[in-house]
Amino acid sequence: MTDNAPTARYGCRPARIQPGDYELPARIPLTQAGRIKPEAVVSHRFPSPKARQRTNCSTAAPPGRKILLDHTR
């Protein structure tokens, strides 16, 4: 990609991150109300310093599930 848009890797292919893709404040009330269930899509959770472990684990994650890097730990 030639522009400066950030990208993230999901599986083996990069995905473009667009403004608004991660508007967490809008999703917090939905999660608190039980309308969004993060446990349904998160297969593993790692603190950021252990991000390298994620690469070993990502191929073992069930289809449709993602690994969460927790920057608060």
N, C-alpha and C positions, 0 to 999 in steps of 0.2 A: 504494500500500500504506500502511496506516495504522500498522503497528507499526514497531519499530526494527530489524527483521531486515535485514541487508545484502543488497544485490542486485548482480548483475553483468550486463553485457550480452553476449549471445552473438548475433551477427548483429543483427537488428532487434528482438528481443524480450528483455525482462529475464528473468533466471533467478534464483530465490531460492537463496541460499547457506544450506545447513543445516549445523548442527554435524556434524562427521564427514565432510563432503564432501571435505575436503582433508587427510586424515590422511597426510601424506607419510612420517613415520617408519615407518609400517607398510608402505608401498609400496617403500621403499628396498631391502630385501632381495630383493623380487620383481624389481625392476629389475636389481639386481646379478646375480641368477641367470638373467637373460635371459627371464623369464616375462612381463614388461611391457616393451614397446618404445616409448618416448616418440617416437622418430622416425617412427613410423607415424601419429601423430596431430598432430604439431606441424609446421606448414607454414613458419612464420617465427619468428624469435627476435629480440627487440629489448631493449636496456637500457631501464630505466624512463624515463629522461629523454627517450627518443625515442618515447614512447607515442603521440604524435600521428601518427606515420608509420603506426601500426597501423591507423588508420581508413582510410587510403588503400589499405592492403594487404588489409584484411579481406574485401573483396568479391572479391578475386582468389584467395583461398585455396580450394583444392579442397574439395568437399563432404565433411564429416566430419572436417576438419582444423581445428586451432585455432592461434592465434597466442599465443606465450608471451612475457610481459613478465618479463625477468630482473632481479630486484631486487638481484642480487649484482654487476652490472656498472655 
